[in-house]
């Protein structure tokens, strides 16, 4: 695997997941809402994960 592919793979997947979440939020209700929650919530959790890990390490 090329180093450029490995560098941009995770940000590309997070961006695609966010785009799917945004589009599904605009499309409708019901099942689309669940897709929107997952599509927008998972990237938010992934973005906050390093901050949560760092705060657990600092606790005595």
mmJSON file of the N, C-alpha and C atoms, coordinates in Angstrom:
{"data_MODEL":{"atom_site":{
"group_PDB":["ATOM","ATOM","ATOM","ATOM","ATOM","ATOM","ATOM","ATOM","ATOM","ATOM","ATOM","ATOM","ATOM","ATOM","ATOM","ATOM","ATOM","ATOM","ATOM","ATOM","ATOM","ATOM","ATOM","ATOM","ATOM","ATOM","ATOM","ATOM","ATOM","ATOM","ATOM","ATOM","ATOM","ATOM","ATOM","ATOM","ATOM","ATOM","ATOM","ATOM","ATOM","ATOM","ATOM","ATOM","ATOM","ATOM","ATOM","ATOM","ATOM","ATOM","ATOM","ATOM","ATOM","ATOM","ATOM","ATOM","ATOM","ATOM","ATOM","ATOM","ATOM","ATOM","ATOM","ATOM","ATOM","ATOM","ATOM","ATOM","ATOM","ATOM","ATOM","ATOM","ATOM","ATOM","ATOM","ATOM","ATOM","ATOM","ATOM","ATOM","ATOM","ATOM","ATOM","ATOM","ATOM","ATOM","ATOM","ATOM","ATOM","ATOM","ATOM","ATOM","ATOM","ATOM","ATOM","ATOM","ATOM","ATOM","ATOM","ATOM","ATOM","ATOM","ATOM","ATOM","ATOM","ATOM","ATOM","ATOM","ATOM","ATOM","ATOM","ATOM","ATOM","ATOM","ATOM","ATOM","ATOM","ATOM","ATOM","ATOM","ATOM","ATOM","ATOM","ATOM","ATOM","ATOM","ATOM","ATOM","ATOM","ATOM","ATOM","ATOM","ATOM","ATOM","ATOM","ATOM","ATOM","ATOM","ATOM","ATOM","ATOM","ATOM","ATOM","ATOM","ATOM","ATOM","ATOM","ATOM","ATOM","ATOM","ATOM","ATOM","ATOM","ATOM","ATOM","ATOM","ATOM","ATOM","ATOM","ATOM","ATOM","ATOM","ATOM","ATOM","ATOM","ATOM","ATOM","ATOM","ATOM","ATOM","ATOM","ATOM","ATOM","ATOM","ATOM","ATOM","ATOM","ATOM","ATOM","ATOM"],
"id":[1,2,3,4,5,6,7,8,9,10,11,12,13,14,15,16,17,18,19,20,21,22,23,24,25,26,27,28,29,30,31,32,33,34,35,36,37,38,39,40,41,42,43,44,45,46,47,48,49,50,51,52,53,54,55,56,57,58,59,60,61,62,63,64,65,66,67,68,69,70,71,72,73,74,75,76,77,78,79,80,81,82,83,84,85,86,87,88,89,90,91,92,93,94,95,96,97,98,99,100,101,102,103,104,105,106,107,108,109,110,111,112,113,114,115,116,117,118,119,120,121,122,123,124,125,126,127,128,129,130,131,132,133,134,135,136,137,138,139,140,141,142,143,144,145,146,147,148,149,150,151,152,153,154,155,156,157,158,159,160,161,162,163,164,165,166,167,168,169,170,171,172,173,174,175,176,177,178,179,180],
"type_symbol":["N","C","C","N","C","C","N","C","C","N","C","C","N","C","C","N","C","C","N","C","C","N","C","C","N","C","C","N","C","C","N","C","C","N","C","C","N","C","C","N","C","C","N","C","C","N","C","C","N","C","C","N","C","C","N","C","C","N","C","C","N","C","C","N","C","C","N","C","C","N","C","C","N","C","C","N","C","C","N","C","C","N","C","C","N","C","C","N","C","C","N","C","C","N","C","C","N","C","C","N","C","C","N","C","C","N","C","C","N","C","C","N","C","C","N","C","C","N","C","C","N","C","C","N","C","C","N","C","C","N","C","C","N","C","C","N","C","C","N","C","C","N","C","C","N","C","C","N","C","C","N","C","C","N","C","C","N","C","C","N","C","C","N","C","C","N","C","C","N","C","C","N","C","C","N","C","C","N","C","C"],
"label_atom_id":["N","CA","C","N","CA","C","N","CA","C","N","CA","C","N","CA","C","N","CA","C","N","CA","C","N","CA","C","N","CA","C","N","CA","C","N","CA","C","N","CA","C","N","CA","C","N","CA","C","N","CA","C","N","CA","C","N","CA","C","N","CA","C","N","CA","C","N","CA","C","N","CA","C","N","CA","C","N","CA","C","N","CA","C","N","CA","C","N","CA","C","N","CA","C","N","CA","C","N","CA","C","N","CA","C","N","CA","C","N","CA","C","N","CA","C","N","CA","C","N","CA","C","N","CA","C","N","CA","C","N","CA","C","N","CA","C","N","CA","C","N","CA","C","N","CA","C","N","CA","C","N","CA","C","N","CA","C","N","CA","C","N","CA","C","N","CA","C","N","CA","C","N","CA","C","N","CA","C","N","CA","C","N","CA","C","N","CA","C","N","CA","C","N","CA","C","N","CA","C","N","CA","C","N","CA","C","N","CA","C"],
"label_alt_id":[null,null,null,null,null,null,null,null,null,null,null,null,null,null,null,null,null,null,null,null,null,null,null,null,null,null,null,null,null,null,null,null,null,null,null,null,null,null,null,null,null,null,null,null,null,null,null,null,null,null,null,null,null,null,null,null,null,null,null,null,null,null,null,null,null,null,null,null,null,null,null,null,null,null,null,null,null,null,null,null,null,null,null,null,null,null,null,null,null,null,null,null,null,null,null,null,null,null,null,null,null,null,null,null,null,null,null,null,null,null,null,null,null,null,null,null,null,null,null,null,null,null,null,null,null,null,null,null,null,null,null,null,null,null,null,null,null,null,null,null,null,null,null,null,null,null,null,null,null,null,null,null,null,null,null,null,null,null,null,null,null,null,null,null,null,null,null,null,null,null,null,null,null,null,null,null,null,null,null,null],
"label_comp_id":["UNK","UNK","UNK","UNK","UNK","UNK","UNK","UNK","UNK","UNK","UNK","UNK","UNK","UNK","UNK","UNK","UNK","UNK","UNK","UNK","UNK","UNK","UNK","UNK","UNK","UNK","UNK","UNK","UNK","UNK","UNK","UNK","UNK","UNK","UNK","UNK","UNK","UNK","UNK","UNK","UNK","UNK","UNK","UNK","UNK","UNK","UNK","UNK","UNK","UNK","UNK","UNK","UNK","UNK","UNK","UNK","UNK","UNK","UNK","UNK","UNK","UNK","UNK","UNK","UNK","UNK","UNK","UNK","UNK","UNK","UNK","UNK","UNK","UNK","UNK","UNK","UNK","UNK","UNK","UNK","UNK","UNK","UNK","UNK","UNK","UNK","UNK","UNK","UNK","UNK","UNK","UNK","UNK","UNK","UNK","UNK","UNK","UNK","UNK","UNK","UNK","UNK","UNK","UNK","UNK","UNK","UNK","UNK","UNK","UNK","UNK","UNK","UNK","UNK","UNK","UNK","UNK","UNK","UNK","UNK","UNK","UNK","UNK","UNK","UNK","UNK","UNK","UNK","UNK","UNK","UNK","UNK","UNK","UNK","UNK","UNK","UNK","UNK","UNK","UNK","UNK","UNK","UNK","UNK","UNK","UNK","UNK","UNK","UNK","UNK","UNK","UNK","UNK","UNK","UNK","UNK","UNK","UNK","UNK","UNK","UNK","UNK","UNK","UNK","UNK","UNK","UNK","UNK","UNK","UNK","UNK","UNK","UNK","UNK","UNK","UNK","UNK","UNK","UNK","UNK"],
"label_asym_id":["A","A","A","A","A","A","A","A","A","A","A","A","A","A","A","A","A","A","A","A","A","A","A","A","A","A","A","A","A","A","A","A","A","A","A","A","A","A","A","A","A","A","A","A","A","A","A","A","A","A","A","A","A","A","A","A","A","A","A","A","A","A","A","A","A","A","A","A","A","A","A","A","A","A","A","A","A","A","A","A","A","A","A","A","A","A","A","A","A","A","A","A","A","A","A","A","A","A","A","A","A","A","A","A","A","A","A","A","A","A","A","A","A","A","A","A","A","A","A","A","A","A","A","A","A","A","A","A","A","A","A","A","A","A","A","A","A","A","A","A","A","A","A","A","A","A","A","A","A","A","A","A","A","A","A","A","A","A","A","A","A","A","A","A","A","A","A","A","A","A","A","A","A","A","A","A","A","A","A","A"],
"label_entity_id":["1","1","1","1","1","1","1","1","1","1","1","1","1","1","1","1","1","1","1","1","1","1","1","1","1","1","1","1","1","1","1","1","1","1","1","1","1","1","1","1","1","1","1","1","1","1","1","1","1","1","1","1","1","1","1","1","1","1","1","1","1","1","1","1","1","1","1","1","1","1","1","1","1","1","1","1","1","1","1","1","1","1","1","1","1","1","1","1","1","1","1","1","1","1","1","1","1","1","1","1","1","1","1","1","1","1","1","1","1","1","1","1","1","1","1","1","1","1","1","1","1","1","1","1","1","1","1","1","1","1","1","1","1","1","1","1","1","1","1","1","1","1","1","1","1","1","1","1","1","1","1","1","1","1","1","1","1","1","1","1","1","1","1","1","1","1","1","1","1","1","1","1","1","1","1","1","1","1","1","1"],
"label_seq_id":[1,1,1,2,2,2,3,3,3,4,4,4,5,5,5,6,6,6,7,7,7,8,8,8,9,9,9,10,10,10,11,11,11,12,12,12,13,13,13,14,14,14,15,15,15,16,16,16,17,17,17,18,18,18,19,19,19,20,20,20,21,21,21,22,22,22,23,23,23,24,24,24,25,25,25,26,26,26,27,27,27,28,28,28,29,29,29,30,30,30,31,31,31,32,32,32,33,33,33,34,34,34,35,35,35,36,36,36,37,37,37,38,38,38,39,39,39,40,40,40,41,41,41,42,42,42,43,43,43,44,44,44,45,45,45,46,46,46,47,47,47,48,48,48,49,49,49,50,50,50,51,51,51,52,52,52,53,53,53,54,54,54,55,55,55,56,56,56,57,57,57,58,58,58,59,59,59,60,60,60],
"pdbx_PDB_ins_code":[null,null,null,null,null,null,null,null,null,null,null,null,null,null,null,null,null,null,null,null,null,null,null,null,null,null,null,null,null,null,null,null,null,null,null,null,null,null,null,null,null,null,null,null,null,null,null,null,null,null,null,null,null,null,null,null,null,null,null,null,null,null,null,null,null,null,null,null,null,null,null,null,null,null,null,null,null,null,null,null,null,null,null,null,null,null,null,null,null,null,null,null,null,null,null,null,null,null,null,null,null,null,null,null,null,null,null,null,null,null,null,null,null,null,null,null,null,null,null,null,null,null,null,null,null,null,null,null,null,null,null,null,null,null,null,null,null,null,null,null,null,null,null,null,null,null,null,null,null,null,null,null,null,null,null,null,null,null,null,null,null,null,null,null,null,null,null,null,null,null,null,null,null,null,null,null,null,null,null,null],
"Cartn_x":[0.854,0.0,0.898,0.53,1.262,1.042,2.049,1.914,0.859,0.623,-0.424,-1.816,-1.993,-3.287,-3.569,-2.571,-2.795,-2.999,-2.423,-2.572,-3.977,-4.565,-5.843,-7.036,-6.834,-7.933,-8.924,-8.441,-9.343,-10.06,-9.38,-10.124,-11.16,-10.861,-11.814,-13.05,-12.848,-13.981,-14.826,-14.179,-14.923,-15.72,-15.119,-15.823,-17.006,-16.839,-17.944,-19.068,-18.712,-19.719,-20.5,-19.802,-20.472,-21.396,-20.941,-21.77,-23.02,-22.875,-24.032,-25.002,-24.477,-25.337,-26.084,-25.399,-26.053,-27.13,-26.83,-27.805,-29.009,-28.776,-29.905,-30.76,-30.145,-30.929,-31.868,-31.477,-32.321,-33.386,-33.197,-34.087,-35.426,-35.45,-36.737,-36.676,-37.759,-37.904,-37.843,-37.954,-37.97,-36.58,-36.381,-35.083,-33.976,-34.343,-33.343,-32.776,-33.596,-33.111,-32.046,-32.243,-31.258,-29.934,-30.019,-28.804,-28.112,-28.893,-28.325,-27.633,-28.249,-27.633,-26.313,-26.295,-25.055,-24.011,-24.474,-23.547,-22.936,-23.646,-23.11,-22.544,-23.026,-22.556,-21.229,-21.042,-19.806,-18.569,-18.595,-17.426,-17.174,-18.229,-18.047,-17.376,-17.78,-17.159,-15.707,-15.45,-14.081,-13.193,-13.744,-12.974,-12.683,-13.581,-13.398,-12.651,-12.491,-11.874,-10.474,-9.567,-8.24,-8.31,-9.25,-9.392,-9.853,-10.743,-11.219,-10.108,-9.297,-8.19,-7.16,-6.892,-5.905,-6.382,-7.68,-8.173,-8.164,-8.319,-8.269,-6.848,-5.865,-4.472,-4.063,-4.53,-4.136,-4.768,-5.835,-6.504,-5.623,-5.524,-4.671,-5.297],
"Cartn_y":[-1.181,0.0,1.242,2.173,3.427,4.263,5.03,5.817,6.894,7.41,8.414,7.817,6.619,5.964,5.72,5.296,5.021,6.32,7.434,8.709,9.263,9.12,9.75,8.815,7.571,6.608,6.921,7.084,7.324,8.671,9.774,11.028,10.964,10.234,10.08,9.306,8.251,7.475,8.3,9.091,9.944,10.997,11.563,12.55,11.949,10.759,10.089,9.737,9.291,8.969,10.216,11.332,12.591,13.038,12.91,13.297,12.431,11.139,10.244,10.636,10.979,11.404,12.686,13.648,14.912,14.726,13.943,13.718,12.954,11.949,11.185,12.028,13.004,13.89,14.766,15.07,15.895,15.093,13.794,12.995,12.662,12.358,11.976,11.599,10.97,10.571,9.057,8.598,7.161,6.568,5.658,5.003,5.963,6.992,7.994,8.711,8.892,9.536,8.687,7.392,6.501,6.543,6.565,6.662,7.999,9.066,10.384,10.421,9.842,9.817,9.063,7.929,7.158,7.881,8.441,9.103,10.363,11.046,12.268,12.038,11.032,10.772,10.037,9.093,8.315,9.169,10.061,10.934,11.848,12.278,13.111,12.313,11.075,10.224,9.935,9.656,9.402,10.633,11.812,13.034,13.316,12.927,13.168,12.043,10.914,9.753,10.048,10.696,10.983,11.886,12.809,13.671,12.879,11.936,11.098,10.182,9.669,8.804,9.579,10.818,11.629,11.985,12.269,12.635,11.438,10.226,9.034,8.767,9.101,8.863,9.816,11.045,12.055,11.851,11.102,10.895,10.056,10.427,9.662,8.367],
"Cartn_z":[0.0,0.0,0.0,-0.808,-0.912,0.346,0.781,2.007,1.87,0.676,0.499,0.683,0.249,0.431,1.904,2.641,4.058,4.847,4.38,5.074,4.923,3.765,3.484,3.58,3.905,3.946,5.065,6.289,7.42,7.31,6.981,6.809,5.683,4.624,3.533,3.995,4.756,5.269,6.238,7.09,8.014,7.251,6.211,5.391,4.656,4.108,3.421,4.393,5.585,6.592,6.993,7.136,7.463,6.334,5.107,3.963,3.875,4.113,4.101,5.209,6.376,7.478,7.165,6.557,6.213,5.151,4.141,3.067,3.594,4.419,4.957,5.904,6.581,7.447,6.624,5.417,4.55,3.813,3.669,2.826,3.469,4.736,5.294,6.744,7.195,8.587,8.705,9.939,10.184,10.13,9.194,9.044,8.646,7.913,7.514,8.737,9.754,10.978,11.672,11.683,12.295,11.536,10.209,9.393,9.64,9.78,10.039,11.399,12.418,13.75,13.721,13.047,12.954,12.107,10.981,10.064,10.629,11.513,12.108,13.509,14.202,15.555,15.603,14.701,14.711,14.423,13.431,13.254,14.449,15.125,16.316,17.433,17.609,18.623,18.26,16.994,16.562,16.759,16.577,16.776,18.23,19.116,20.552,21.25,20.607,21.225,21.78,21.034,21.608,22.838,22.878,24.044,25.26,25.049,26.149,26.655,25.759,26.157,26.959,26.564,27.261,28.667,28.828,30.154,31.101,30.589,31.437,31.919,31.104,31.477,32.605,32.606,33.584,34.956,35.036,36.326,37.247,38.521,39.441,39.881],
"occupancy":[1.0,1.0,1.0,1.0,1.0,1.0,1.0,1.0,1.0,1.0,1.0,1.0,1.0,1.0,1.0,1.0,1.0,1.0,1.0,1.0,1.0,1.0,1.0,1.0,1.0,1.0,1.0,1.0,1.0,1.0,1.0,1.0,1.0,1.0,1.0,1.0,1.0,1.0,1.0,1.0,1.0,1.0,1.0,1.0,1.0,1.0,1.0,1.0,1.0,1.0,1.0,1.0,1.0,1.0,1.0,1.0,1.0,1.0,1.0,1.0,1.0,1.0,1.0,1.0,1.0,1.0,1.0,1.0,1.0,1.0,1.0,1.0,1.0,1.0,1.0,1.0,1.0,1.0,1.0,1.0,1.0,1.0,1.0,1.0,1.0,1.0,1.0,1.0,1.0,1.0,1.0,1.0,1.0,1.0,1.0,1.0,1.0,1.0,1.0,1.0,1.0,1.0,1.0,1.0,1.0,1.0,1.0,1.0,1.0,1.0,1.0,1.0,1.0,1.0,1.0,1.0,1.0,1.0,1.0,1.0,1.0,1.0,1.0,1.0,1.0,1.0,1.0,1.0,1.0,1.0,1.0,1.0,1.0,1.0,1.0,1.0,1.0,1.0,1.0,1.0,1.0,1.0,1.0,1.0,1.0,1.0,1.0,1.0,1.0,1.0,1.0,1.0,1.0,1.0,1.0,1.0,1.0,1.0,1.0,1.0,1.0,1.0,1.0,1.0,1.0,1.0,1.0,1.0,1.0,1.0,1.0,1.0,1.0,1.0,1.0,1.0,1.0,1.0,1.0,1.0],
"B_iso_or_equiv":[0.0,0.0,0.0,0.0,0.0,0.0,0.0,0.0,0.0,0.0,0.0,0.0,0.0,0.0,0.0,0.0,0.0,0.0,0.0,0.0,0.0,0.0,0.0,0.0,0.0,0.0,0.0,0.0,0.0,0.0,0.0,0.0,0.0,0.0,0.0,0.0,0.0,0.0,0.0,0.0,0.0,0.0,0.0,0.0,0.0,0.0,0.0,0.0,0.0,0.0,0.0,0.0,0.0,0.0,0.0,0.0,0.0,0.0,0.0,0.0,0.0,0.0,0.0,0.0,0.0,0.0,0.0,0.0,0.0,0.0,0.0,0.0,0.0,0.0,0.0,0.0,0.0,0.0,0.0,0.0,0.0,0.0,0.0,0.0,0.0,0.0,0.0,0.0,0.0,0.0,0.0,0.0,0.0,0.0,0.0,0.0,0.0,0.0,0.0,0.0,0.0,0.0,0.0,0.0,0.0,0.0,0.0,0.0,0.0,0.0,0.0,0.0,0.0,0.0,0.0,0.0,0.0,0.0,0.0,0.0,0.0,0.0,0.0,0.0,0.0,0.0,0.0,0.0,0.0,0.0,0.0,0.0,0.0,0.0,0.0,0.0,0.0,0.0,0.0,0.0,0.0,0.0,0.0,0.0,0.0,0.0,0.0,0.0,0.0,0.0,0.0,0.0,0.0,0.0,0.0,0.0,0.0,0.0,0.0,0.0,0.0,0.0,0.0,0.0,0.0,0.0,0.0,0.0,0.0,0.0,0.0,0.0,0.0,0.0,0.0,0.0,0.0,0.0,0.0,0.0],
"pdbx_formal_charge":[null,null,null,null,null,null,null,null,null,null,null,null,null,null,null,null,null,null,null,null,null,null,null,null,null,null,null,null,null,null,null,null,null,null,null,null,null,null,null,null,null,null,null,null,null,null,null,null,null,null,null,null,null,null,null,null,null,null,null,null,null,null,null,null,null,null,null,null,null,null,null,null,null,null,null,null,null,null,null,null,null,null,null,null,null,null,null,null,null,null,null,null,null,null,null,null,null,null,null,null,null,null,null,null,null,null,null,null,null,null,null,null,null,null,null,null,null,null,null,null,null,null,null,null,null,null,null,null,null,null,null,null,null,null,null,null,null,null,null,null,null,null,null,null,null,null,null,null,null,null,null,null,null,null,null,null,null,null,null,null,null,null,null,null,null,null,null,null,null,null,null,null,null,null,null,null,null,null,null,null],
"auth_seq_id":[1,1,1,2,2,2,3,3,3,4,4,4,5,5,5,6,6,6,7,7,7,8,8,8,9,9,9,10,10,10,11,11,11,12,12,12,13,13,13,14,14,14,15,15,15,16,16,16,17,17,17,18,18,18,19,19,19,20,20,20,21,21,21,22,22,22,23,23,23,24,24,24,25,25,25,26,26,26,27,27,27,28,28,28,29,29,29,30,30,30,31,31,31,32,32,32,33,33,33,34,34,34,35,35,35,36,36,36,37,37,37,38,38,38,39,39,39,40,40,40,41,41,41,42,42,42,43,43,43,44,44,44,45,45,45,46,46,46,47,47,47,48,48,48,49,49,49,50,50,50,51,51,51,52,52,52,53,53,53,54,54,54,55,55,55,56,56,56,57,57,57,58,58,58,59,59,59,60,60,60],
"auth_comp_id":["UNK","UNK","UNK","UNK","UNK","UNK","UNK","UNK","UNK","UNK","UNK","UNK","UNK","UNK","UNK","UNK","UNK","UNK","UNK","UNK","UNK","UNK","UNK","UNK","UNK","UNK","UNK","UNK","UNK","UNK","UNK","UNK","UNK","UNK","UNK","UNK","UNK","UNK","UNK","UNK","UNK","UNK","UNK","UNK","UNK","UNK","UNK","UNK","UNK","UNK","UNK","UNK","UNK","UNK","UNK","UNK","UNK","UNK","UNK","UNK","UNK","UNK","UNK","UNK","UNK","UNK","UNK","UNK","UNK","UNK","UNK","UNK","UNK","UNK","UNK","UNK","UNK","UNK","UNK","UNK","UNK","UNK","UNK","UNK","UNK","UNK","UNK","UNK","UNK","UNK","UNK","UNK","UNK","UNK","UNK","UNK","UNK","UNK","UNK","UNK","UNK","UNK","UNK","UNK","UNK","UNK","UNK","UNK","UNK","UNK","UNK","UNK","UNK","UNK","UNK","UNK","UNK","UNK","UNK","UNK","UNK","UNK","UNK","UNK","UNK","UNK","UNK","UNK","UNK","UNK","UNK","UNK","UNK","UNK","UNK","UNK","UNK","UNK","UNK","UNK","UNK","UNK","UNK","UNK","UNK","UNK","UNK","UNK","UNK","UNK","UNK","UNK","UNK","UNK","UNK","UNK","UNK","UNK","UNK","UNK","UNK","UNK","UNK","UNK","UNK","UNK","UNK","UNK","UNK","UNK","UNK","UNK","UNK","UNK","UNK","UNK","UNK","UNK","UNK","UNK"],
"auth_asym_id":["A","A","A","A","A","A","A","A","A","A","A","A","A","A","A","A","A","A","A","A","A","A","A","A","A","A","A","A","A","A","A","A","A","A","A","A","A","A","A","A","A","A","A","A","A","A","A","A","A","A","A","A","A","A","A","A","A","A","A","A","A","A","A","A","A","A","A","A","A","A","A","A","A","A","A","A","A","A","A","A","A","A","A","A","A","A","A","A","A","A","A","A","A","A","A","A","A","A","A","A","A","A","A","A","A","A","A","A","A","A","A","A","A","A","A","A","A","A","A","A","A","A","A","A","A","A","A","A","A","A","A","A","A","A","A","A","A","A","A","A","A","A","A","A","A","A","A","A","A","A","A","A","A","A","A","A","A","A","A","A","A","A","A","A","A","A","A","A","A","A","A","A","A","A","A","A","A","A","A","A"],
"auth_atom_id":["N","CA","C","N","CA","C","N","CA","C","N","CA","C","N","CA","C","N","CA","C","N","CA","C","N","CA","C","N","CA","C","N","CA","C","N","CA","C","N","CA","C","N","CA","C","N","CA","C","N","CA","C","N","CA","C","N","CA","C","N","CA","C","N","CA","C","N","CA","C","N","CA","C","N","CA","C","N","CA","C","N","CA","C","N","CA","C","N","CA","C","N","CA","C","N","CA","C","N","CA","C","N","CA","C","N","CA","C","N","CA","C","N","CA","C","N","CA","C","N","CA","C","N","CA","C","N","CA","C","N","CA","C","N","CA","C","N","CA","C","N","CA","C","N","CA","C","N","CA","C","N","CA","C","N","CA","C","N","CA","C","N","CA","C","N","CA","C","N","CA","C","N","CA","C","N","CA","C","N","CA","C","N","CA","C","N","CA","C","N","CA","C","N","CA","C","N","CA","C","N","CA","C","N","CA","C","N","CA","C"],
"pdbx_PDB_model_num":[1,1,1,1,1,1,1,1,1,1,1,1,1,1,1,1,1,1,1,1,1,1,1,1,1,1,1,1,1,1,1,1,1,1,1,1,1,1,1,1,1,1,1,1,1,1,1,1,1,1,1,1,1,1,1,1,1,1,1,1,1,1,1,1,1,1,1,1,1,1,1,1,1,1,1,1,1,1,1,1,1,1,1,1,1,1,1,1,1,1,1,1,1,1,1,1,1,1,1,1,1,1,1,1,1,1,1,1,1,1,1,1,1,1,1,1,1,1,1,1,1,1,1,1,1,1,1,1,1,1,1,1,1,1,1,1,1,1,1,1,1,1,1,1,1,1,1,1,1,1,1,1,1,1,1,1,1,1,1,1,1,1,1,1,1,1,1,1,1,1,1,1,1,1,1,1,1,1,1,1]
}}}
